[in-house]
């Protein structure tokens, strides 16, 4: 038996850091949105063991979150069956787009079905939480408010269909280093979660663009000033609202349509950067 799955990227429309928790994670309040951009996974049942093959510049062993997801669900259920996972990477790596997290979520969903495990959504969310802060949302998808370290999810009205331009520079950033920088940062205007939820309820692209905000953006832009230049280039090219996703370094711009996103992407000439046109996913 074989399953084919899509693992969708995400962006953060808002991201507010509320403080550091006793377990080392940070307390967050963030509105996340799924994108059409996705990795592809093919999962086949095997008699035993876990094997992962990857097309793309990421490791294929235990350092890969998809592999670890298979280990976690196998250990939790004590399942004796095995699997072969073939992963095609299309989401940029170390980009703030949950590329590894979404692959892990897809493996949890896929193996629950392939191995006929019968795990509830709550059980899958508990396993997802063990794998990383973004994995529970990736299991859920769509548009949601995430609190805690990301595991407390509340579904929100789906965002209106929007085009999204993604610009991933040639470098990555350390999430841990960004959060360390946040602790001493002089933050400007904080995200207004209620205003963003109201804009989503109204289906207002202008309202969503107006309320884009990310507490971590200031820190990452201080570390990498060229990101400010990318933001300005995306705005100048015609995006309605521009923000950094997660801890970065990907900059995204919202547009009225995917066609407009493609036009803007075609106008952007940023050396060493990967530019992608995609759309929101309800």
C-alpha positions as CSV (number, residue, x, y, z in Angstrom):
1,X,0.0,0.0,0.0
2,X,1.2,3.5,-0.8
3,X,0.1,7.0,0.2
4,X,0.9,10.3,-1.5
5,X,0.6,13.4,0.7
6,X,1.1,17.2,0.4
7,X,2.9,19.0,3.3
8,X,2.0,22.7,3.1
9,X,4.2,25.6,4.1
10,X,3.0,28.3,6.5
11,X,3.5,32.0,7.2
12,X,2.9,34.0,10.4
13,X,0.4,36.8,9.9
14,X,1.1,37.9,13.5
15,X,3.7,36.7,16.0
16,X,3.7,38.1,19.6
17,X,6.3,36.8,22.1
18,X,4.8,37.0,25.6
19,X,7.8,35.7,27.6
20,X,10.0,32.7,28.3
21,X,8.5,29.5,29.9
22,X,10.0,27.3,32.6
23,X,10.6,24.5,30.0
24,X,12.8,26.8,27.9
25,X,10.2,27.5,25.2
26,X,8.7,30.9,24.7
27,X,5.1,31.8,25.3
28,X,3.6,32.8,22.0
29,X,0.5,34.3,20.5
30,X,0.6,33.9,16.7
31,X,-1.8,33.6,13.8
32,X,-0.6,31.1,11.2
33,X,-1.7,30.6,7.7
34,X,-1.2,27.7,5.4
35,X,0.1,28.2,1.8
36,X,-0.3,26.3,-1.4
37,X,3.5,25.8,-1.6
38,X,4.1,22.2,-0.4
39,X,6.5,19.4,-0.2
40,X,5.4,16.0,-1.5
41,X,5.7,12.7,0.4
42,X,5.1,9.2,-0.8
43,X,4.9,6.6,2.0
44,X,5.0,2.9,1.4
45,X,4.4,0.1,3.9
46,X,7.3,-2.2,4.6
47,X,7.6,-5.3,6.8
48,X,9.9,-3.5,9.3
49,X,12.2,-0.5,9.9
50,X,12.0,3.1,8.8
51,X,13.8,4.3,5.6
52,X,13.7,7.9,4.3
53,X,14.9,9.1,0.9
54,X,15.0,12.8,0.2
55,X,15.1,14.8,-3.1
56,X,16.5,18.1,-1.9
57,X,19.2,19.6,0.3
58,X,18.2,18.1,3.6
59,X,19.5,15.1,5.6
60,X,17.7,11.7,5.1
61,X,18.5,10.2,8.5
62,X,17.5,10.8,12.1
63,X,18.3,14.5,11.9
64,X,15.3,14.8,9.6
65,X,12.0,15.6,11.4
66,X,10.0,13.4,9.0
67,X,12.1,10.4,10.1
68,X,11.7,11.3,13.8
69,X,8.0,11.6,13.3
70,X,7.9,8.0,12.1
71,X,10.0,6.9,15.1
72,X,7.7,8.8,17.5
73,X,4.4,7.3,16.2
74,X,6.0,3.8,15.9
75,X,7.2,4.0,19.5
76,X,3.9,5.4,20.9
77,X,1.8,2.7,19.2
78,X,4.3,-0.1,19.5
79,X,3.6,-0.9,15.9
80,X,5.8,-3.6,14.4
81,X,5.3,-2.5,10.8
82,X,7.8,-0.5,8.8
83,X,7.8,2.2,6.1
84,X,9.7,3.8,3.3
85,X,9.2,7.6,2.9
86,X,10.2,9.4,-0.2
87,X,10.3,13.2,0.3
88,X,10.5,15.8,-2.4
89,X,11.5,19.2,-0.9
90,X,10.0,22.3,-2.5
91,X,9.7,24.5,0.7
92,X,13.0,26.4,1.4
93,X,14.9,25.0,4.3
94,X,15.6,27.0,7.5
95,X,13.3,29.7,6.2
96,X,10.6,30.3,8.9
97,X,8.1,28.5,6.7
98,X,7.8,25.3,8.8
99,X,9.3,23.1,6.1
100,X,10.5,20.4,8.5
101,X,7.4,20.7,10.8
102,X,5.0,20.2,7.9
103,X,6.8,17.1,6.7
104,X,6.6,15.6,10.3
105,X,2.9,16.4,10.5
106,X,2.3,14.7,7.1
107,X,4.2,11.5,8.3
108,X,2.0,11.4,11.5
109,X,-1.2,11.6,9.4
110,X,0.1,9.2,6.8
111,X,1.3,6.5,9.0
112,X,-1.8,6.7,11.2
113,X,-3.8,5.8,8.0
114,X,-1.2,3.5,6.4
115,X,-0.7,1.4,9.5
116,X,-4.4,1.5,10.4
117,X,-3.5,2.8,13.9
118,X,-6.8,4.6,14.7
119,X,-5.2,7.4,16.7
120,X,-7.5,10.3,17.5
121,X,-6.8,13.9,16.4
122,X,-5.9,14.7,20.1
123,X,-3.4,11.9,20.2
124,X,-1.8,13.0,17.0
125,X,-1.6,16.6,18.4
126,X,0.1,15.3,21.5
127,X,2.7,13.5,19.3
128,X,3.1,16.6,17.1
129,X,3.9,18.7,20.2
130,X,6.8,16.4,21.1
131,X,8.3,17.1,17.6
132,X,8.3,20.8,17.5
133,X,6.3,24.0,18.2
134,X,5.0,24.4,14.6
135,X,4.0,20.7,14.1
136,X,0.6,20.9,15.8
137,X,-0.5,23.7,13.4
138,X,0.8,21.9,10.4
139,X,-1.3,18.9,11.4
140,X,-4.3,21.3,11.6
141,X,-3.6,23.6,8.7
142,X,-5.8,26.5,7.3
143,X,-5.9,29.6,9.5
144,X,-5.5,29.3,13.3
145,X,-4.5,31.2,16.4
146,X,-1.7,29.3,18.2
147,X,-0.8,30.0,21.9
148,X,1.5,28.4,24.4
149,X,4.6,27.3,22.5
150,X,2.3,26.7,19.5
151,X,0.2,23.7,20.7
152,X,-2.9,25.5,21.9
153,X,-4.8,26.0,18.6
154,X,-8.0,27.8,17.9
155,X,-9.4,27.7,14.3
156,X,-10.1,31.1,12.7
157,X,-12.1,32.2,9.7
158,X,-10.2,31.2,6.6
159,X,-8.2,34.0,5.1
160,X,-9.5,35.3,1.8
161,X,-7.7,34.0,-1.3
162,X,-4.5,36.0,-1.6
163,X,-1.4,35.7,-3.6
164,X,1.9,35.4,-1.6
165,X,5.4,36.3,-2.7
166,X,8.1,34.6,-0.7
167,X,11.8,35.8,-0.8
168,X,14.2,33.4,0.9
169,X,17.7,34.9,1.0
170,X,20.8,32.7,0.5
171,X,21.4,32.4,4.3
172,X,19.5,30.9,7.2
173,X,19.1,32.1,10.8
174,X,19.3,30.3,14.1
175,X,15.9,30.4,15.8
176,X,17.6,30.0,19.2
177,X,19.8,33.0,18.5
178,X,16.9,35.1,17.4
179,X,15.0,34.4,20.6
180,X,18.0,35.2,22.7
181,X,18.1,38.6,20.8
182,X,14.4,39.1,21.5
183,X,15.1,39.1,25.3
184,X,17.1,42.3,25.0
185,X,15.3,44.0,22.1
186,X,13.6,47.3,22.1
187,X,10.5,46.3,20.3
188,X,8.4,48.8,18.4
189,X,4.7,48.4,17.7
190,X,3.4,45.1,19.0
191,X,1.1,42.8,17.0
192,X,-2.6,43.4,17.5
193,X,-4.1,39.9,17.5
194,X,-7.7,41.0,17.9
195,X,-7.4,43.4,14.9
196,X,-6.0,40.7,12.7
197,X,-8.8,38.3,13.7
198,X,-11.3,41.1,12.9
199,X,-9.7,41.5,9.4
200,X,-9.9,37.8,8.8
201,X,-13.6,37.8,9.8
202,X,-14.3,40.6,7.4
203,X,-12.3,38.9,4.6
204,X,-10.4,42.2,4.2
205,X,-7.0,41.8,2.4
206,X,-6.3,45.5,3.2
207,X,-7.0,44.9,6.9
208,X,-4.8,41.8,7.0
209,X,-2.0,43.6,5.2
210,X,-2.3,46.6,7.6
211,X,-2.1,44.4,10.7
212,X,0.9,42.2,9.7
213,X,3.3,42.3,12.7
214,X,6.1,40.0,14.1
215,X,8.0,40.6,17.4
216,X,11.0,38.6,16.0
217,X,11.4,40.7,12.9
218,X,13.2,43.5,14.6
219,X,15.7,41.1,16.0
220,X,16.4,39.3,12.8
221,X,16.6,42.5,10.8
222,X,19.2,43.8,13.2
223,X,21.2,40.7,12.7
224,X,20.8,40.8,8.9
225,X,20.2,44.4,7.7
226,X,19.9,43.2,4.1
227,X,16.4,41.8,5.0
228,X,15.2,45.4,5.3
229,X,16.3,46.0,1.7
230,X,14.4,42.9,0.6
231,X,11.3,44.2,2.5
232,X,11.5,47.5,0.7
233,X,12.1,45.8,-2.7
234,X,9.0,43.6,-2.2
235,X,6.9,46.7,-1.3
236,X,8.2,48.7,-4.2
237,X,7.3,45.8,-6.5
238,X,3.7,46.1,-5.5
239,X,2.9,43.9,-2.5
240,X,0.0,45.1,-0.3
241,X,1.7,44.1,3.0
242,X,5.2,42.8,3.7
243,X,6.5,40.9,6.8
244,X,9.1,38.3,7.9
245,X,7.7,34.9,8.6
246,X,8.6,33.2,12.0
247,X,12.1,33.8,13.1
248,X,13.0,34.3,9.4
249,X,14.7,35.0,7.2
250,X,12.0,34.6,4.6
251,X,10.2,37.8,3.7
252,X,6.7,37.5,2.3
253,X,4.4,40.0,0.6
254,X,0.6,39.7,0.2
255,X,-1.3,40.5,-3.1
256,X,-4.8,40.3,-4.3
257,X,-4.2,37.2,-6.4
258,X,-1.7,34.5,-7.2
259,X,-1.4,36.0,-10.7
260,X,-0.3,39.3,-9.2
261,X,2.1,37.5,-6.9
262,X,3.7,35.9,-10.0
263,X,4.0,39.3,-11.7
264,X,5.7,40.7,-8.6
265,X,8.0,37.7,-8.3
266,X,9.1,38.2,-11.9
267,X,10.0,41.8,-11.2
268,X,12.2,41.0,-8.2
269,X,15.9,40.7,-8.9
270,X,17.6,39.9,-5.6
271,X,21.0,38.2,-5.9
272,X,21.2,34.8,-4.3
273,X,17.6,34.8,-3.1
274,X,14.9,32.2,-4.0
275,X,11.7,34.0,-5.0
276,X,8.5,32.0,-5.0
277,X,4.9,33.0,-6.0
278,X,2.2,31.0,-4.2
279,X,-1.2,31.6,-2.6
280,X,-3.1,31.1,0.7
281,X,-4.8,27.8,1.4
282,X,-8.1,27.7,3.1
